[in-house]
Amino acid sequence: MRRQTRSLPLAPPTRYTPAVLEGIADGERAALGLSLARRTELGAVSAAAAALARAEALEEAAAAAEPPARPIACRAGCSTCCVSKVLVMAPEVLRIAAHLRATRSGAELAALAERVRAADAATRGLTRLERAEARVPCPLLDERGACSVHAVRPLVCAGWNSLDAAACERHFAAPAAVPTAPMHRPSYEVANAVLAGLGWAAKEQGLDAVPLELIAALRIALERPNAGERWLARLPVFAAARDAEWQEDRRREA
């Protein structure tokens, strides 16, 4: 398979060059592929768990090696950015769904599934900008505005950070006009390199590795308990959740 290198936006100077990030992705491809090769839903969930743990460790190392200019402003209950489009790989969705089934009562799970369906209906097919402007909160937030699945959160959410909470609020109040808040770029980039490695590993196993929109994919996983089995059987169970904007961006790059 020919490997394509894509330059990632980095704020110089940094030791996390595109070559270093590709090396991280390649290492995760090899490591996570071992779990996916088991061809079981537990293997897929284990791959997602290992990817998140690795991303968290790399982010900690990145912050130590290149400390942010200011302390990270993100805190539990600060959900300003939780109206954003989040892209995930199928193992991440399967892990979140498994976690919800294991930790919620039947009534709680039914209520959450209804919130997921409502959020999906309001956001399906929206671009990143349209999604931010719609300001539909993630249905996985709890009553305090904190992430109720933080322990199994997507890699994109784990990597996103802000150095200025007020700047986040200004951006999401007018996303088309106000730039995003300053962030610790190395932490964000290493998390995305791990995500790329997870997708790469899935693709090498012949599995669907197209990024999925989180809410649309979670709706499928909650409504279809056999979604994991179907994904592992290479059936297009998550086809409706594939992110059209991402696919269009890749076509333009090609």
VEXKOL-701863 format. One record per atom (N, C-alpha, C): atom name; residue number from 0; x, y, z. Coordinates in nm, 2 decimals, m for minus. Example, Ala and Ser with C-alpha at 12.3 -4.5 7.8 and 13.67 -1.06 7.14 Angstrom:
! residues 2
  name  resi       x       y       z
     N     0    1.32   m0.57    0.78
    CA     0    1.23   m0.45    0.78
     C     0    1.32   m0.33    0.78
     N     1    1.28   m0.22    0.71
    CA     1    1.37   m0.11    0.71
     C     1    1.29    0.00    0.79
//
This chain:
! residues 254
  name  resi       x       y       z
     N     0    0.08   m0.12    0.00
    CA     0    0.00    0.00    0.00
     C     0    0.09    0.12    0.00
     N     1    0.06    0.22   m0.09
    CA     1    0.14    0.34   m0.09
     C     1    0.09    0.43    0.02
     N     2    0.18    0.49    0.09
    CA     2    0.15    0.58    0.20
     C     2    0.16    0.72    0.16
     N     3    0.06    0.80    0.18
    CA     3    0.06    0.94    0.14
     C     3    0.09    1.02    0.26
     N     4    0.18    1.12    0.25
    CA     4    0.21    1.21    0.36
     C     4    0.13    1.34    0.34
     N     5    0.06    1.38    0.44
    CA     5   m0.01    1.51    0.43
     C     5    0.04    1.60    0.54
     N     6    0.08    1.72    0.50
    CA     6    0.13    1.81    0.59
     C     6    0.02    1.86    0.69
     N     7    0.05    1.86    0.82
    CA     7   m0.04    1.90    0.92
     C     7   m0.01    2.04    0.96
     N     8   m0.11    2.13    1.00
    CA     8   m0.08    2.26    1.04
     C     8   m0.02    2.27    1.17
     N     9    0.10    2.32    1.18
    CA     9    0.17    2.33    1.31
     C     9    0.22    2.47    1.32
     N    10    0.22    2.52    1.45
    CA    10    0.27    2.65    1.48
     C    10    0.41    2.64    1.52
     N    11    0.51    2.68    1.43
    CA    11    0.65    2.67    1.46
     C    11    0.69    2.76    1.57
     N    12    0.80    2.73    1.64
    CA    12    0.88    2.61    1.62
     C    12    0.82    2.50    1.71
     N    13    0.84    2.38    1.66
    CA    13    0.79    2.26    1.74
     C    13    0.87    2.14    1.69
     N    14    0.89    2.05    1.79
    CA    14    0.95    1.92    1.75
     C    14    0.86    1.82    1.69
     N    15    0.73    1.85    1.69
    CA    15    0.63    1.76    1.64
     C    15    0.60    1.80    1.49
     N    16    0.70    1.77    1.41
    CA    16    0.70    1.79    1.27
     C    16    0.60    1.69    1.20
     N    17    0.57    1.72    1.08
    CA    17    0.48    1.62    1.01
     C    17    0.55    1.48    1.00
     N    18    0.68    1.47    0.99
    CA    18    0.74    1.34    0.99
     C    18    0.73    1.27    1.13
     N    19    0.74    1.34    1.24
    CA    19    0.72    1.29    1.37
     C    19    0.58    1.24    1.39
     N    20    0.49    1.32    1.35
    CA    20    0.34    1.28    1.36
     C    20    0.31    1.16    1.28
     N    21    0.37    1.15    1.16
    CA    21    0.35    1.03    1.08
     C    21    0.41    0.91    1.14
     N    22    0.52    0.93    1.21
    CA    22    0.58    0.82    1.28
     C    22    0.49    0.77    1.39
     N    23    0.43    0.86    1.47
    CA    23    0.33    0.83    1.57
     C    23    0.22    0.75    1.51
     N    24    0.16    0.80    1.40
    CA    24    0.05    0.73    1.34
     C    24    0.09    0.59    1.29
     N    25    0.21    0.57    1.24
    CA    25    0.26    0.44    1.19
     C    25    0.27    0.35    1.31
     N    26    0.33    0.40    1.42
    CA    26    0.34    0.31    1.54
     C    26    0.21    0.26    1.59
     N    27    0.11    0.35    1.59
    CA    27   m0.02    0.31    1.64
     C    27   m0.09    0.22    1.54
     N    28   m0.07    0.24    1.41
    CA    28   m0.12    0.15    1.31
     C    28   m0.08    0.00    1.35
     N    29    0.05   m0.01    1.37
    CA    29    0.10   m0.15    1.40
     C    29    0.05   m0.20    1.53
     N    30    0.05   m0.12    1.64
    CA    30    0.00   m0.17    1.77
     C    30   m0.15   m0.20    1.77
     N    31   m0.23   m0.10    1.72
    CA    31   m0.37   m0.12    1.72
     C    31   m0.42   m0.23    1.63
     N    32   m0.35   m0.25    1.52
    CA    32   m0.39   m0.36    1.43
     C    32   m0.39   m0.49    1.49
     N    33   m0.31   m0.51    1.60
    CA    33   m0.31   m0.64    1.67
     C    33   m0.45   m0.67    1.73
     N    34   m0.51   m0.57    1.79
    CA    34   m0.64   m0.58    1.85
     C    34   m0.75   m0.60    1.75
     N    35   m0.74   m0.52    1.64
    CA    35   m0.84   m0.53    1.54
     C    35   m0.83   m0.67    1.46
     N    36   m0.71   m0.72    1.46
    CA    36   m0.70   m0.85    1.39
     C    36   m0.77   m0.97    1.45
     N    37   m0.81   m0.94    1.58
    CA    37   m0.89   m1.05    1.65
     C    37   m1.03   m1.07    1.59
     N    38   m1.07   m0.97    1.52
    CA    38   m1.21   m0.97    1.45
     C    38   m1.32   m0.99    1.55
     N    39   m1.31   m0.93    1.67
    CA    39   m1.42   m0.94    1.77
     C    39   m1.45   m0.80    1.81
     N    40   m1.57   m0.78    1.86
    CA    40   m1.61   m0.64    1.90
     C    40   m1.53   m0.61    2.02
     N    41   m1.49   m0.70    2.11
    CA    41   m1.40   m0.67    2.22
     C    41   m1.27   m0.62    2.17
     N    42   m1.22   m0.68    2.06
    CA    42   m1.09   m0.64    2.01
     C    42   m1.10   m0.50    1.96
     N    43   m1.21   m0.46    1.89
    CA    43   m1.23   m0.33    1.84
     C    43   m1.24   m0.23    1.96
     N    44   m1.31   m0.26    2.06
    CA    44   m1.32   m0.18    2.18
     C    44   m1.19   m0.16    2.25
     N    45   m1.11   m0.27    2.26
    CA    45   m0.98   m0.26    2.32
     C    45   m0.89   m0.17    2.24
     N    46   m0.90   m0.17    2.10
    CA    46   m0.82   m0.09    2.02
     C    46   m0.85    0.06    2.05
     N    47   m0.98    0.09    2.06
    CA    47   m1.02    0.23    2.09
     C    47   m0.97    0.27    2.23
     N    48   m0.97    0.18    2.33
    CA    48   m0.93    0.21    2.46
     C    48   m0.78    0.24    2.46
     N    49   m0.70    0.15    2.39
    CA    49   m0.56    0.17    2.38
     C    49   m0.52    0.30    2.31
     N    50   m0.60    0.34    2.21
    CA    50   m0.57    0.46    2.13
     C    50   m0.59    0.58    2.22
     N    51   m0.70    0.58    2.30
    CA    51   m0.72    0.70    2.39
     C    51   m0.61    0.71    2.50
     N    52   m0.58    0.59    2.56
    CA    52   m0.47    0.59    2.66
     C    52   m0.34    0.65    2.60
     N    53   m0.31    0.60    2.48
    CA    53   m0.19    0.65    2.41
     C    53   m0.19    0.80    2.38
     N    54   m0.31    0.85    2.34
    CA    54   m0.32    0.99    2.31
     C    54   m0.30    1.07    2.43
     N    55   m0.36    1.03    2.54
    CA    55   m0.35    1.10    2.67
     C    55   m0.20    1.11    2.71
     N    56   m0.13    0.99    2.70
    CA    56    0.01    0.99    2.74
     C    56    0.09    1.08    2.65
     N    57    0.07    1.08    2.52
    CA    57    0.14    1.16    2.43
     C    57    0.11    1.31    2.45
     N    58   m0.01    1.34    2.48
    CA    58   m0.05    1.48    2.51
     C    58    0.03    1.53    2.64
     N    59    0.03    1.45    2.74
    CA    59    0.11    1.48    2.86
     C    59    0.25    1.51    2.83
     N    60    0.31    1.42    2.75
    CA    60    0.45    1.43    2.71
     C    60    0.47    1.56    2.62
     N    61    0.38    1.59    2.54
    CA    61    0.39    1.71    2.45
     C    61    0.39    1.84    2.54
     N    62    0.30    1.84    2.64
    CA    62    0.29    1.95    2.72
     C    62    0.41    1.97    2.81
     N    63    0.48    1.86    2.85
    CA    63    0.60    1.87    2.92
     C    63    0.72    1.92    2.84
     N    64    0.72    1.87    2.71
    CA    64    0.83    1.90    2.62
     C    64    0.82    2.04    2.57
     N    65    0.70    2.08    2.54
    CA    65    0.67    2.22    2.49
     C    65    0.55    2.28    2.56
     N    66    0.58    2.33    2.68
    CA    66    0.47    2.38    2.76
     C    66    0.39    2.49    2.69
     N    67    0.25    2.49    2.71
    CA    67    0.17    2.59    2.65
     C    67    0.20    2.73    2.70
     N    68    0.17    2.83    2.62
    CA    68    0.20    2.96    2.66
     C    68    0.12    3.01    2.79
     N    69    0.01    2.95    2.80
    CA    69   m0.08    2.97    2.92
     C    69   m0.14    2.84    2.96
     N    70   m0.19    2.83    3.08
    CA    70   m0.25    2.70    3.13
     C    70   m0.37    2.67    3.04
     N    71   m0.39    2.54    3.02
    CA    71   m0.51    2.49    2.95
     C    71   m0.63    2.54    3.02
     N    72   m0.72    2.60    2.95
    CA    72   m0.84    2.66    3.02
     C    72   m0.96    2.56    3.03
     N    73   m0.95    2.45    2.96
    CA    73   m1.06    2.35    2.96
     C    73   m1.08    2.29    3.10
     N    74   m1.21    2.29    3.14
    CA    74   m1.25    2.23    3.27
     C    74   m1.38    2.16    3.26
     N    75   m1.40    2.06    3.35
    CA    75   m1.53    1.99    3.35
     C    75   m1.64    2.09    3.37
     N    76   m1.74    2.08    3.28
    CA    76   m1.86    2.17    3.29
     C    76   m1.84    2.28    3.19
     N    77   m1.73    2.30    3.13
    CA    77   m1.71    2.40    3.03
     C    77   m1.74    2.34    2.90
     N    78   m1.85    2.36    2.84
    CA    78   m1.90    2.28    2.73
     C    78   m1.92    2.37    2.60
     N    79   m1.86    2.49    2.60
    CA    79   m1.87    2.58    2.49
     C    79   m1.85    2.52    2.36
     N    80   m1.74    2.43    2.35
    CA    80   m1.71    2.37    2.22
     C    80   m1.79    2.25    2.19
     N    81   m1.87    2.21    2.28
    CA    81   m1.95    2.08    2.26
     C    81   m2.07    2.09    2.17
     N    82   m2.06    2.19    2.08
    CA    82   m2.16    2.20    1.98
     C    82   m2.09    2.17    1.84
     N    83   m1.97    2.13    1.85
    CA    83   m1.89    2.11    1.73
     C    83   m1.91    1.98    1.66
     N    84   m1.88    1.97    1.53
    CA    84   m1.89    1.84    1.47
     C    84   m1.77    1.76    1.52
     N    85   m1.79    1.63    1.56
    CA    85   m1.68    1.55    1.60
     C    85   m1.67    1.42    1.51
     N    86   m1.56    1.40    1.46
    CA    86   m1.54    1.28    1.37
     C    86   m1.47    1.17    1.45
     N    87   m1.51    1.05    1.43
    CA    87   m1.46    0.93    1.50
     C    87   m1.44    0.82    1.41
     N    88   m1.37    0.72    1.45
    CA    88   m1.36    0.59    1.39
     C    88   m1.46    0.49    1.45
     N    89   m1.50    0.39    1.38
    CA    89   m1.60    0.30    1.43
     C    89   m1.56    0.24    1.56
     N    90   m1.44    0.20    1.59
    CA    90   m1.41    0.14    1.72
     C    90   m1.44    0.23    1.83
     N    91   m1.42    0.36    1.81
    CA    91   m1.45    0.46    1.92
     C    91   m1.60    0.46    1.95
     N    92   m1.68    0.45    1.84
    CA    92   m1.83    0.45    1.86
     C    92   m1.87    0.33    1.93
     N    93   m1.82    0.22    1.89
    CA    93   m1.85    0.09    1.96
     C    93   m1.82    0.09    2.10
     N    94   m1.70    0.15    2.14
    CA    94   m1.66    0.16    2.28
     C    94   m1.76    0.25    2.36
     N    95   m1.80    0.36    2.30
    CA    95   m1.89    0.45    2.37
     C    95   m2.03    0.38    2.39
     N    96   m2.08    0.31    2.29
    CA    96   m2.20    0.24    2.30
     C    96   m2.20    0.13    2.40
     N    97   m2.09    0.06    2.41
    CA    97   m2.07   m0.05    2.50
     C    97   m2.07    0.01    2.65
     N    98   m2.00    0.12    2.66
    CA    98   m1.99    0.18    2.79
     C    98   m2.13    0.23    2.84
     N    99   m2.21    0.28    2.75
    CA    99   m2.34    0.33    2.79
     C    99   m2.43    0.21    2.83
     N   100   m2.42    0.10    2.75
    CA   100   m2.50   m0.01    2.79
     C   100   m2.46   m0.07    2.92
     N   101   m2.34   m0.06    2.96
    CA   101   m2.29   m0.12    3.08
     C   101   m2.31   m0.03    3.20
     N   102   m2.33    0.10    3.18
    CA   102   m2.34    0.19    3.29
     C   102   m2.47    0.26    3.31
     N   103   m2.57    0.25    3.21
    CA   103   m2.70    0.31    3.22
     C   103   m2.81    0.21    3.24
     N   104   m2.91    0.25    3.32
    CA   104   m3.03    0.16    3.33
     C   104   m3.10    0.16    3.20
     N   105   m3.20    0.07    3.19
    CA   105   m3.28    0.07    3.07
     C   105   m3.35    0.20    3.04
     N   106   m3.40    0.26    3.14
    CA   106   m3.47    0.39    3.13
     C   106   m3.38    0.50    3.09
     N   107   m3.26    0.50    3.15
    CA   107   m3.16    0.60    3.12
     C   107   m3.11    0.59    2.98
     N   108   m3.09    0.46    2.94
    CA   108   m3.04    0.44    2.80
     C   108   m3.14    0.48    2.70
     N   109   m3.27    0.45    2.73
    CA   109   m3.37    0.49    2.64
     C   109   m3.38    0.64    2.62
     N   110   m3.37    0.71    2.73
    CA   110   m3.38    0.86    2.73
     C   110   m3.26    0.92    2.66
     N   111   m3.14    0.86    2.68
    CA   111   m3.03    0.91    2.60
     C   111   m3.04    0.88    2.45
     N   112   m3.09    0.76    2.42
    CA   112   m3.11    0.73    2.28
     C   112   m3.20    0.83    2.21
     N   113   m3.30    0.87    2.28
    CA   113   m3.39    0.97    2.23
     C   113   m3.32    1.11    2.21
     N   114   m3.24    1.15    2.30
    CA   114   m3.16    1.27    2.28
     C   114   m3.07    1.26    2.17
     N   115   m3.01    1.14    2.15
    CA   115   m2.92    1.12    2.04
     C   115   m2.99    1.13    1.91
     N   116   m3.11    1.07    1.90
    CA   116   m3.19    1.08    1.78
     C   116   m3.23    1.23    1.74
     N   117   m3.27    1.30    1.85
    CA   117   m3.31    1.44    1.83
     C   117   m3.19    1.52    1.78
     N   118   m3.07    1.50    1.84
    CA   118   m2.95    1.58    1.80
     C   118   m2.91    1.54    1.65
     N   119   m2.92    1.41    1.62
    CA   119   m2.89    1.37    1.49
     C   119   m2.98    1.43    1.38
     N   120   m3.11    1.43    1.42
    CA   120   m3.21    1.49    1.32
     C   120   m3.18    1.64    1.30
     N   121   m3.13    1.71    1.40
    CA   121   m3.10    1.85    1.39
     C   121   m2.97    1.88    1.32
     N   122   m2.88    1.79    1.32
    CA   122   m2.74    1.82    1.27
     C   122   m2.70    1.73    1.15
     N   123   m2.77    1.63    1.11
    CA   123   m2.72    1.54    1.01
     C   123   m2.69    1.62    0.88
     N   124   m2.57    1.60    0.83
    CA   124   m2.53    1.66    0.70
     C   124   m2.48    1.80    0.71
     N   125   m2.48    1.86    0.83
    CA   125   m2.43    2.00    0.84
     C   125   m2.27    2.00    0.83
     N   126   m2.22    2.11    0.77
    CA   126   m2.08    2.13    0.77
     C   126   m2.03    2.17    0.91
     N   127   m1.90    2.18    0.92
    CA   127   m1.84    2.22    1.05
     C   127   m1.89    2.36    1.09
     N   128   m1.90    2.45    1.00
    CA   128   m1.94    2.59    1.03
     C   128   m2.09    2.59    1.06
     N   129   m2.17    2.52    0.98
    CA   129   m2.32    2.51    1.00
     C   129   m2.35    2.44    1.14
     N   130   m2.27    2.35    1.17
    CA   130   m2.29    2.28    1.30
     C   130   m2.26    2.37    1.42
     N   131   m2.15    2.45    1.41
    CA   131   m2.12    2.54    1.51
     C   131   m2.23    2.65    1.52
     N   132   m2.28    2.70    1.41
    CA   132   m2.38    2.80    1.41
     C   132   m2.51    2.75    1.47
     N   133   m2.54    2.62    1.44
    CA   133   m2.67    2.56    1.49
     C   133   m2.67    2.55    1.65
     N   134   m2.55    2.54    1.70
    CA   134   m2.53    2.53    1.85
     C   134   m2.62    2.43    1.92
     N   135   m2.62    2.31    1.85
    CA   135   m2.69    2.20    1.91
     C   135   m2.60    2.12    2.01
     N   136   m2.63    2.12    2.14
    CA   136   m2.53    2.06    2.23
     C   136   m2.52    1.91    2.21
     N   137   m2.40    1.86    2.24
    CA   137   m2.38    1.71    2.24
     C   137   m2.48    1.65    2.34
     N   138   m2.55    1.54    2.29
    CA   138   m2.64    1.47    2.38
     C   138   m2.58    1.39    2.49
     N   139   m2.44    1.38    2.49
    CA   139   m2.37    1.31    2.59
     C   139   m2.33    1.40    2.71
     N   140   m2.37    1.53    2.70
    CA   140   m2.34    1.61    2.82
     C   140   m2.44    1.58    2.93
     N   141   m2.39    1.59    3.05
    CA   141   m2.49    1.57    3.17
     C   141   m2.55    1.70    3.21
     N   142   m2.63    1.70    3.31
    CA   142   m2.70    1.82    3.35
     C   142   m2.61    1.93    3.40
     N   143   m2.49    1.90    3.43
    CA   143   m2.39    2.01    3.47
     C   143   m2.31    2.06    3.35
     N   144   m2.34    2.01    3.23
    CA   144   m2.26    2.05    3.12
     C   144   m2.13    1.98    3.10
     N   145   m2.11    1.87    3.18
    CA   145   m1.99    1.79    3.17
     C   145   m2.01    1.67    3.08
     N   146   m1.90    1.62    3.03
    CA   146   m1.91    1.50    2.94
     C   146   m1.94    1.38    3.03
     N   147   m2.05    1.31    3.00
    CA   147   m2.09    1.20    3.08
     C   147   m2.01    1.07    3.04
     N   148   m1.94    1.08    2.93
    CA   148   m1.86    0.96    2.88
     C   148   m1.71    1.00    2.87
     N   149   m1.67    1.09    2.96
    CA   149   m1.53    1.14    2.95
     C   149   m1.42    1.03    2.95
     N   150   m1.45    0.92    3.02
    CA   150   m1.35    0.81    3.03
     C   150   m1.33    0.74    2.90
     N   151   m1.43    0.75    2.81
    CA   151   m1.43    0.68    2.68
     C   151   m1.45    0.78    2.56
     N   152   m1.42    0.91    2.59
    CA   152   m1.45    1.01    2.49
     C   152   m1.37    0.99    2.36
     N   153   m1.42    1.05    2.25
    CA   153   m1.34    1.04    2.13
     C   153   m1.21    1.10    2.13
     N   154   m1.12    1.06    2.05
    CA   154   m0.98    1.11    2.04
     C   154   m0.98    1.26    2.00
     N   155   m1.07    1.30    1.91
    CA   155   m1.08    1.44    1.88
     C   155   m1.11    1.53    2.00
     N   156   m1.20    1.48    2.08
    CA   156   m1.24    1.55    2.20
     C   156   m1.12    1.56    2.30
     N   157   m1.05    1.44    2.31
    CA   157   m0.93    1.44    2.40
     C   157   m0.82    1.53    2.36
     N   158   m0.81    1.55    2.23
    CA   158   m0.70    1.64    2.18
     C   158   m0.73    1.79    2.18
     N   159   m0.86    1.82    2.17
    CA   159   m0.90    1.96    2.16
     C   159   m0.87    2.03    2.29
     N   160   m0.82    2.15    2.28
    CA   160   m0.79    2.22    2.40
     C   160   m0.80    2.37    2.37
     N   161   m0.81    2.45    2.48
    CA   161   m0.81    2.60    2.46
     C   161   m0.73    2.66    2.57
     N   162   m0.66    2.77    2.53
    CA   162   m0.59    2.85    2.63
     C   162   m0.66    2.97    2.68
     N   163   m0.79    2.99    2.63
    CA   163   m0.86    3.11    2.67
     C   163   m1.01    3.07    2.66
     N   164   m1.08    3.05    2.77
    CA   164   m1.22    3.02    2.77
     C   164   m1.31    3.13    2.71
     N   165   m1.27    3.25    2.74
    CA   165   m1.35    3.37    2.69
     C   165   m1.34    3.37    2.54
     N   166   m1.22    3.34    2.49
    CA   166   m1.21    3.34    2.34
     C   166   m1.29    3.23    2.28
     N   167   m1.31    3.12    2.35
    CA   167   m1.40    3.01    2.30
     C   167   m1.54    3.06    2.29
     N   168   m1.58    3.13    2.39
    CA   168   m1.72    3.18    2.40
     C   168   m1.74    3.28    2.28
     N   169   m1.65    3.36    2.26
    CA   169   m1.66    3.46    2.15
     C   169   m1.67    3.39    2.02
     N   170   m1.59    3.29    2.00
    CA   170   m1.59    3.22    1.87
     C   170   m1.72    3.15    1.85
     N   171   m1.77    3.08    1.94
    CA   171   m1.89    3.00    1.92
     C   171   m2.02    3.08    1.92
     N   172   m2.00    3.21    1.97
    CA   172   m2.12    3.30    1.95
     C   172   m2.13    3.35    1.81
     N   173   m2.02    3.35    1.74
    CA   173   m2.02    3.40    1.60
     C   173   m1.91    3.33    1.52
     N   174   m1.92    3.20    1.50
    CA   174   m1.81    3.11    1.45
     C   174   m1.77    3.16    1.31
     N   175   m1.85    3.22    1.23
    CA   175   m1.81    3.26    1.09
     C   175   m1.72    3.39    1.10
     N   176   m1.74    3.46    1.20
    CA   176   m1.67    3.59    1.21
     C   176   m1.55    3.60    1.31
     N   177   m1.55    3.52    1.41
    CA   177   m1.45    3.52    1.51
     C   177   m1.36    3.40    1.51
     N   178   m1.23    3.41    1.50
    CA   178   m1.14    3.30    1.50
     C   178   m1.15    3.21    1.62
     N   179   m1.11    3.09    1.61
    CA   179   m1.11    2.99    1.72
     C   179   m1.01    3.04    1.83
     N   180   m1.02    2.99    1.95
    CA   180   m0.94    3.03    2.06
     C   180   m0.80    2.97    2.04
     N   181   m0.70    3.04    2.09
    CA   181   m0.56    2.98    2.09
     C   181   m0.56    2.85    2.16
     N   182   m0.47    2.76    2.11
    CA   182   m0.47    2.63    2.17
     C   182   m0.32    2.58    2.18
     N   183   m0.30    2.47    2.25
    CA   183   m0.17    2.41    2.26
     C   183   m0.17    2.31    2.14
     N   184   m0.11    2.35    2.03
    CA   184   m0.11    2.28    1.91
     C   184   m0.05    2.14    1.92
     N   185    0.07    2.12    1.98
    CA   185    0.13    1.99    1.98
     C   185    0.03    1.88    2.05
     N   186   m0.04    1.92    2.15
    CA   186   m0.13    1.82    2.21
     C   186   m0.24    1.78    2.12
     N   187   m0.29    1.88    2.04
    CA   187   m0.40    1.85    1.95
     C   187   m0.34    1.76    1.83
     N   188   m0.22    1.79    1.79
    CA   188   m0.17    1.71    1.67
     C   188   m0.14    1.57    1.71
     N   189   m0.08    1.55    1.83
    CA   189   m0.05    1.41    1.86
     C   189   m0.17    1.32    1.88
     N   190   m0.28    1.38    1.93
    CA   190   m0.41    1.30    1.94
     C   190   m0.46    1.27    1.80
     N   191   m0.45    1.36    1.71
    CA   191   m0.50    1.34    1.58
     C   191   m0.41    1.24    1.50
     N   192   m0.28    1.23    1.54
    CA   192   m0.19    1.13    1.48
     C   192   m0.23    0.99    1.53
     N   193   m0.27    0.98    1.65
    CA   193   m0.32    0.85    1.70
     C   193   m0.45    0.81    1.63
     N   194   m0.53    0.91    1.61
    CA   194   m0.66    0.88    1.54
     C   194   m0.63    0.83    1.40
     N   195   m0.53    0.90    1.33
    CA   195   m0.49    0.85    1.20
     C   195   m0.44    0.71    1.20
     N   196   m0.36    0.68    1.31
    CA   196   m0.31    0.54    1.32
     C   196   m0.42    0.44    1.34
     N   197   m0.53    0.47    1.42
    CA   197   m0.64    0.38    1.44
     C   197   m0.71    0.36    1.30
     N   198   m0.73    0.47    1.23
    CA   198   m0.80    0.45    1.10
     C   198   m0.71    0.37    1.00
     N   199   m0.58    0.39    1.01
    CA   199   m0.49    0.32    0.92
     C   199   m0.49    0.17    0.95
     N   200   m0.50    0.14    1.08
    CA   200   m0.50    0.00    1.13
     C   200   m0.63   m0.07    1.08
     N   201   m0.74    0.00    1.09
    CA   201   m0.87   m0.05    1.04
     C   201   m0.87   m0.08    0.89
     N   202   m0.81    0.02    0.82
    CA   202   m0.81    0.00    0.67
     C   202   m0.72   m0.12    0.63
     N   203   m0.61   m0.14    0.70
    CA   203   m0.52   m0.25    0.67
     C   203   m0.59   m0.39    0.70
     N   204   m0.69   m0.39    0.79
    CA   204   m0.77   m0.51    0.82
     C   204   m0.89   m0.52    0.72
     N   205   m0.90   m0.44    0.63
    CA   205   m1.01   m0.44    0.53
     C   205   m1.14   m0.39    0.59
     N   206   m1.13   m0.31    0.69
    CA   206   m1.25   m0.26    0.76
     C   206   m1.28   m0.12    0.71
     N   207   m1.40   m0.08    0.73
    CA   207   m1.44    0.06    0.69
     C   207   m1.37    0.16    0.78
     N   208   m1.29    0.24    0.72
    CA   208   m1.21    0.34    0.80
     C   208   m1.24    0.48    0.76
     N   209   m1.35    0.51    0.70
    CA   209   m1.39    0.64    0.67
     C   209   m1.44    0.71    0.80
     N   210   m1.39    0.83    0.83
    CA   210   m1.44    0.90    0.95
     C   210   m1.59    0.91    0.96
     N   211   m1.65    0.90    1.07
    CA   211   m1.79    0.90    1.10
     C   211   m1.82    1.02    1.18
     N   212   m1.94    1.08    1.16
    CA   212   m1.99    1.19    1.25
     C   212   m2.04    1.12    1.37
     N   213   m1.99    1.17    1.49
    CA   213   m2.01    1.10    1.62
     C   213   m2.16    1.07    1.64
     N   214   m2.25    1.17    1.64
    CA   214   m2.38    1.15    1.68
     C   214   m2.46    1.06    1.59
     N   215   m2.44    1.08    1.46
    CA   215   m2.50    0.99    1.36
     C   215   m2.46    0.84    1.38
     N   216   m2.33    0.82    1.41
    CA   216   m2.28    0.69    1.43
     C   216   m2.32    0.63    1.56
     N   217   m2.33    0.71    1.66
    CA   217   m2.38    0.66    1.79
     C   217   m2.52    0.62    1.78
     N   218   m2.60    0.70    1.71
    CA   218   m2.74    0.66    1.69
     C   218   m2.75    0.52    1.63
     N   219   m2.67    0.49    1.53
    CA   219   m2.67    0.36    1.47
     C   219   m2.63    0.25    1.57
     N   220   m2.52    0.28    1.64
    CA   220   m2.47    0.18    1.74
     C   220   m2.57    0.15    1.85
     N   221   m2.65    0.25    1.89
    CA   221   m2.74    0.23    2.00
     C   221   m2.87    0.16    1.94
     N   222   m2.91    0.19    1.82
    CA   222   m3.03    0.13    1.77
     C   222   m3.00   m0.01    1.71
     N   223   m2.88   m0.04    1.68
    CA   223   m2.85   m0.17    1.62
     C   223   m2.74   m0.24    1.71
     N   224   m2.78   m0.32    1.81
    CA   224   m2.69   m0.39    1.90
     C   224   m2.58   m0.47    1.82
     N   225   m2.61   m0.51    1.70
    CA   225   m2.52   m0.60    1.62
     C   225   m2.43   m0.51    1.53
     N   226   m2.43   m0.38    1.55
    CA   226   m2.35   m0.29    1.46
     C   226   m2.20   m0.33    1.46
     N   227   m2.15   m0.37    1.57
    CA   227   m2.01   m0.41    1.58
     C   227   m1.98   m0.54    1.49
     N   228   m2.07   m0.63    1.51
    CA   228   m2.06   m0.76    1.43
     C   228   m2.06   m0.73    1.28
     N   229   m2.15   m0.64    1.24
    CA   229   m2.17   m0.61    1.10
     C   229   m2.05   m0.53    1.05
     N   230   m2.00   m0.44    1.13
    CA   230   m1.88   m0.36    1.09
     C   230   m1.76   m0.46    1.07
     N   231   m1.74   m0.55    1.16
    CA   231   m1.63   m0.65    1.15
     C   231   m1.65   m0.75    1.03
     N   232   m1.78   m0.77    0.99
    CA   232   m1.81   m0.85    0.88
     C   232   m1.79   m0.77    0.75
     N   233   m1.75   m0.65    0.76
    CA   233   m1.72   m0.56    0.64
     C   233   m1.85   m0.52    0.57
     N   234   m1.96   m0.51    0.65
    CA   234   m2.09   m0.46    0.60
     C   234   m2.10   m0.32    0.63
     N   235   m2.17   m0.24    0.54
    CA   235   m2.17   m0.09    0.55
     C   235   m2.27   m0.04    0.66
     N   236   m2.26   m0.09    0.78
    CA   236   m2.35   m0.06    0.88
     C   236   m2.35    0.09    0.92
     N   237   m2.23    0.15    0.91
    CA   237   m2.22    0.29    0.94
     C   237   m2.22    0.39    0.82
     N   238   m2.26    0.34    0.71
    CA   238   m2.25    0.42    0.58
     C   238   m2.33    0.55    0.60
     N   239   m2.44    0.55    0.67
    CA   239   m2.52    0.67    0.68
     C   239   m2.45    0.78    0.76
     N   240   m2.35    0.74    0.84
    CA   240   m2.28    0.83    0.93
     C   240   m2.15    0.88    0.88
     N   241   m2.11    0.83    0.76
    CA   241   m1.99    0.88    0.70
     C   241   m2.00    1.03    0.67
     N   242   m1.89    1.10    0.71
    CA   242   m1.90    1.25    0.70
     C   242   m1.87    1.29    0.55
     N   243   m1.98    1.35    0.49
    CA   243   m1.97    1.39    0.35
     C   243   m1.87    1.51    0.33
     N   244   m1.86    1.60    0.43
    CA   244   m1.76    1.71    0.42
     C   244   m1.62    1.66    0.42
     N   245   m1.59    1.56    0.51
    CA   245   m1.46    1.50    0.51
     C   245   m1.42    1.44    0.38
     N   246   m1.52    1.36    0.32
    CA   246   m1.49    1.30    0.19
     C   246   m1.47    1.40    0.08
     N   247   m1.55    1.50    0.08
    CA   247   m1.53    1.61   m0.02
     C   247   m1.39    1.67   m0.01
     N   248   m1.35    1.70    0.12
    CA   248   m1.22    1.76    0.14
     C   248   m1.11    1.66    0.08
     N   249   m1.12    1.53    0.10
    CA   249   m1.02    1.44    0.05
     C   249   m1.02    1.44   m0.10
     N   250   m1.14    1.45   m0.16
    CA   250   m1.15    1.45   m0.31
     C   250   m1.08    1.57   m0.36
     N   251   m1.09    1.68   m0.30
    CA   251   m1.02    1.81   m0.34
     C   251   m0.87    1.79   m0.33
     N   252   m0.83    1.73   m0.22
    CA   252   m0.69    1.71   m0.20
     C   252   m0.63    1.62   m0.31
     N   253   m0.70    1.52   m0.34
    CA   253   m0.66    1.42   m0.44
     C   253   m0.65    1.49   m0.58
//
